[in-house]
Amino acid sequence: MRNPIMALGVVATLGAALAGCQSPQTTAAMASNDYRLRHPILVTEQPETLDLPIAPGTRRLSHDYTGRIAAFGSEARAQGVGGVEILVPSGAATESAGHALAPQIRSALAKGGVPARQIAVRSYPVGDPSAAAPVRIGYSRVKASAGTCGHWPDNIGGGIGPNVDYYNYGCSQQANLAAMVANPADLLGPRAQGAADQNRRAVVFAKYRSGEQTAANYKEGDGARISSAGGSGGN
């Protein structure tokens, strides 16, 4: 028969070891190394731009550029915060070409749904007079981002350290989530409840008043049957 005193001693030893794994220092280290705290998803207003490479002698937009600008304008209309800016390179070899194309760019943006009053033409400085700088179109929109991944401040393969995740852990997951979400505002909180379906409610009330069943009629066993397509054919 096993010695009860020895058994109690083993249990006590294991309990002390487990308690040591959850010490206040370890708990604090785990909380400070949470990937959601190291790589938080931030919802901020950020610029969205479209660069149009042009030559110094360009005076007319191509059909491809017109379509791209119109699509960009449609996105700005749907997602933008404020107006759209056409930025012409100042001091570059393409400055005169940019000013010549600005009215055509305005027209292409208007085809995409951007009102004329929300389109402004400005310039941005270029230090090299010989540079073929592009015409830049931009607007501000609300975006979700988790910062830049790929930081490895510590060697995860050497030494014995605290039982915590490595620094870059979870960064790609946070970045992918921020990139995939259709409406960044959904990360800030739930959407407001929409209006009820008036037609459906009238149908349900009418059935209720007449004593009819208002919910769907589910038959017992539907959806619970297992297909025999993958069976071995035995028995």
Secondary structure as a PSIPRED ss2 file (coil, helix, strand):
# PSIPRED VFORMAT (PSIPRED V4.0)

   1 M C   1.000  0.000  0.000
   2 R C   1.000  0.000  0.000
   3 N C   1.000  0.000  0.000
   4 P H   0.000  1.000  0.000
   5 I H   0.000  1.000  0.000
   6 M H   0.000  1.000  0.000
   7 A H   0.000  1.000  0.000
   8 L H   0.000  1.000  0.000
   9 G H   0.000  1.000  0.000
  10 V H   0.000  1.000  0.000
  11 V H   0.000  1.000  0.000
  12 A H   0.000  1.000  0.000
  13 T H   0.000  1.000  0.000
  14 L H   0.000  1.000  0.000
  15 G H   0.000  1.000  0.000
  16 A H   0.000  1.000  0.000
  17 A H   0.000  1.000  0.000
  18 L H   0.000  1.000  0.000
  19 A H   0.000  1.000  0.000
  20 G H   0.000  1.000  0.000
  21 C H   0.000  1.000  0.000
  22 Q C   1.000  0.000  0.000
  23 S C   1.000  0.000  0.000
  24 P H   0.000  1.000  0.000
  25 Q H   0.000  1.000  0.000
  26 T H   0.000  1.000  0.000
  27 T H   0.000  1.000  0.000
  28 A H   0.000  1.000  0.000
  29 A H   0.000  1.000  0.000
  30 M H   0.000  1.000  0.000
  31 A H   0.000  1.000  0.000
  32 S H   0.000  1.000  0.000
  33 N C   1.000  0.000  0.000
  34 D C   1.000  0.000  0.000
  35 Y H   0.000  1.000  0.000
  36 R H   0.000  1.000  0.000
  37 L H   0.000  1.000  0.000
  38 R H   0.000  1.000  0.000
  39 H C   1.000  0.000  0.000
  40 P C   1.000  0.000  0.000
  41 I C   1.000  0.000  0.000
  42 L E   0.000  0.000  1.000
  43 V E   0.000  0.000  1.000
  44 T E   0.000  0.000  1.000
  45 E E   0.000  0.000  1.000
  46 Q E   0.000  0.000  1.000
  47 P E   0.000  0.000  1.000
  48 E E   0.000  0.000  1.000
  49 T E   0.000  0.000  1.000
  50 L E   0.000  0.000  1.000
  51 D E   0.000  0.000  1.000
  52 L E   0.000  0.000  1.000
  53 P C   1.000  0.000  0.000
  54 I C   1.000  0.000  0.000
  55 A C   1.000  0.000  0.000
  56 P C   1.000  0.000  0.000
  57 G C   1.000  0.000  0.000
  58 T C   1.000  0.000  0.000
  59 R C   1.000  0.000  0.000
  60 R C   1.000  0.000  0.000
  61 L C   1.000  0.000  0.000
  62 S C   1.000  0.000  0.000
  63 H H   0.000  1.000  0.000
  64 D H   0.000  1.000  0.000
  65 Y H   0.000  1.000  0.000
  66 T H   0.000  1.000  0.000
  67 G H   0.000  1.000  0.000
  68 R H   0.000  1.000  0.000
  69 I H   0.000  1.000  0.000
  70 A H   0.000  1.000  0.000
  71 A H   0.000  1.000  0.000
  72 F H   0.000  1.000  0.000
  73 G H   0.000  1.000  0.000
  74 S H   0.000  1.000  0.000
  75 E H   0.000  1.000  0.000
  76 A H   0.000  1.000  0.000
  77 R H   0.000  1.000  0.000
  78 A H   0.000  1.000  0.000
  79 Q H   0.000  1.000  0.000
  80 G E   0.000  0.000  1.000
  81 V E   0.000  0.000  1.000
  82 G E   0.000  0.000  1.000
  83 G E   0.000  0.000  1.000
  84 V E   0.000  0.000  1.000
  85 E E   0.000  0.000  1.000
  86 I E   0.000  0.000  1.000
  87 L E   0.000  0.000  1.000
  88 V E   0.000  0.000  1.000
  89 P E   0.000  0.000  1.000
  90 S E   0.000  0.000  1.000
  91 G C   1.000  0.000  0.000
  92 A C   1.000  0.000  0.000
  93 A C   1.000  0.000  0.000
  94 T C   1.000  0.000  0.000
  95 E H   0.000  1.000  0.000
  96 S H   0.000  1.000  0.000
  97 A H   0.000  1.000  0.000
  98 G H   0.000  1.000  0.000
  99 H H   0.000  1.000  0.000
 100 A H   0.000  1.000  0.000
 101 L H   0.000  1.000  0.000
 102 A H   0.000  1.000  0.000
 103 P H   0.000  1.000  0.000
 104 Q H   0.000  1.000  0.000
 105 I H   0.000  1.000  0.000
 106 R H   0.000  1.000  0.000
 107 S H   0.000  1.000  0.000
 108 A H   0.000  1.000  0.000
 109 L H   0.000  1.000  0.000
 110 A H   0.000  1.000  0.000
 111 K H   0.000  1.000  0.000
 112 G C   1.000  0.000  0.000
 113 G C   1.000  0.000  0.000
 114 V C   1.000  0.000  0.000
 115 P C   1.000  0.000  0.000
 116 A H   0.000  1.000  0.000
 117 R H   0.000  1.000  0.000
 118 Q H   0.000  1.000  0.000
 119 I E   0.000  0.000  1.000
 120 A E   0.000  0.000  1.000
 121 V E   0.000  0.000  1.000
 122 R E   0.000  0.000  1.000
 123 S E   0.000  0.000  1.000
 124 Y E   0.000  0.000  1.000
 125 P E   0.000  0.000  1.000
 126 V C   1.000  0.000  0.000
 127 G C   1.000  0.000  0.000
 128 D C   1.000  0.000  0.000
 129 P C   1.000  0.000  0.000
 130 S C   1.000  0.000  0.000
 131 A C   1.000  0.000  0.000
 132 A C   1.000  0.000  0.000
 133 A C   1.000  0.000  0.000
 134 P C   1.000  0.000  0.000
 135 V E   0.000  0.000  1.000
 136 R E   0.000  0.000  1.000
 137 I E   0.000  0.000  1.000
 138 G E   0.000  0.000  1.000
 139 Y E   0.000  0.000  1.000
 140 S E   0.000  0.000  1.000
 141 R E   0.000  0.000  1.000
 142 V E   0.000  0.000  1.000
 143 K E   0.000  0.000  1.000
 144 A E   0.000  0.000  1.000
 145 S E   0.000  0.000  1.000
 146 A C   1.000  0.000  0.000
 147 G C   1.000  0.000  0.000
 148 T C   1.000  0.000  0.000
 149 C C   1.000  0.000  0.000
 150 G C   1.000  0.000  0.000
 151 H C   1.000  0.000  0.000
 152 W C   1.000  0.000  0.000
 153 P C   1.000  0.000  0.000
 154 D C   1.000  0.000  0.000
 155 N C   1.000  0.000  0.000
 156 I C   1.000  0.000  0.000
 157 G C   1.000  0.000  0.000
 158 G C   1.000  0.000  0.000
 159 G C   1.000  0.000  0.000
 160 I C   1.000  0.000  0.000
 161 G C   1.000  0.000  0.000
 162 P C   1.000  0.000  0.000
 163 N C   1.000  0.000  0.000
 164 V C   1.000  0.000  0.000
 165 D C   1.000  0.000  0.000
 166 Y C   1.000  0.000  0.000
 167 Y C   1.000  0.000  0.000
 168 N C   1.000  0.000  0.000
 169 Y C   1.000  0.000  0.000
 170 G C   1.000  0.000  0.000
 171 C H   0.000  1.000  0.000
 172 S H   0.000  1.000  0.000
 173 Q H   0.000  1.000  0.000
 174 Q H   0.000  1.000  0.000
 175 A H   0.000  1.000  0.000
 176 N H   0.000  1.000  0.000
 177 L H   0.000  1.000  0.000
 178 A H   0.000  1.000  0.000
 179 A H   0.000  1.000  0.000
 180 M H   0.000  1.000  0.000
 181 V C   1.000  0.000  0.000
 182 A C   1.000  0.000  0.000
 183 N C   1.000  0.000  0.000
 184 P H   0.000  1.000  0.000
 185 A H   0.000  1.000  0.000
 186 D H   0.000  1.000  0.000
 187 L H   0.000  1.000  0.000
 188 L C   1.000  0.000  0.000
 189 G C   1.000  0.000  0.000
 190 P C   1.000  0.000  0.000
 191 R C   1.000  0.000  0.000
 192 A C   1.000  0.000  0.000
 193 Q C   1.000  0.000  0.000
 194 G C   1.000  0.000  0.000
 195 A C   1.000  0.000  0.000
 196 A C   1.000  0.000  0.000
 197 D C   1.000  0.000  0.000
 198 Q H   0.000  1.000  0.000
 199 N H   0.000  1.000  0.000
 200 R H   0.000  1.000  0.000
 201 R H   0.000  1.000  0.000
 202 A H   0.000  1.000  0.000
 203 V H   0.000  1.000  0.000
 204 V H   0.000  1.000  0.000
 205 F H   0.000  1.000  0.000
 206 A H   0.000  1.000  0.000
 207 K H   0.000  1.000  0.000
 208 Y H   0.000  1.000  0.000
 209 R H   0.000  1.000  0.000
 210 S C   1.000  0.000  0.000
 211 G C   1.000  0.000  0.000
 212 E C   1.000  0.000  0.000
 213 Q C   1.000  0.000  0.000
 214 T C   1.000  0.000  0.000
 215 A C   1.000  0.000  0.000
 216 A C   1.000  0.000  0.000
 217 N C   1.000  0.000  0.000
 218 Y C   1.000  0.000  0.000
 219 K C   1.000  0.000  0.000
 220 E C   1.000  0.000  0.000
 221 G C   1.000  0.000  0.000
 222 D C   1.000  0.000  0.000
 223 G C   1.000  0.000  0.000
 224 A C   1.000  0.000  0.000
 225 R C   1.000  0.000  0.000
 226 I C   1.000  0.000  0.000
 227 S C   1.000  0.000  0.000
 228 S C   1.000  0.000  0.000
 229 A C   1.000  0.000  0.000
 230 G C   1.000  0.000  0.000
 231 G C   1.000  0.000  0.000
 232 S C   1.000  0.000  0.000
 233 G C   1.000  0.000  0.000
 234 G C   1.000  0.000  0.000
 235 N C   1.000  0.000  0.000
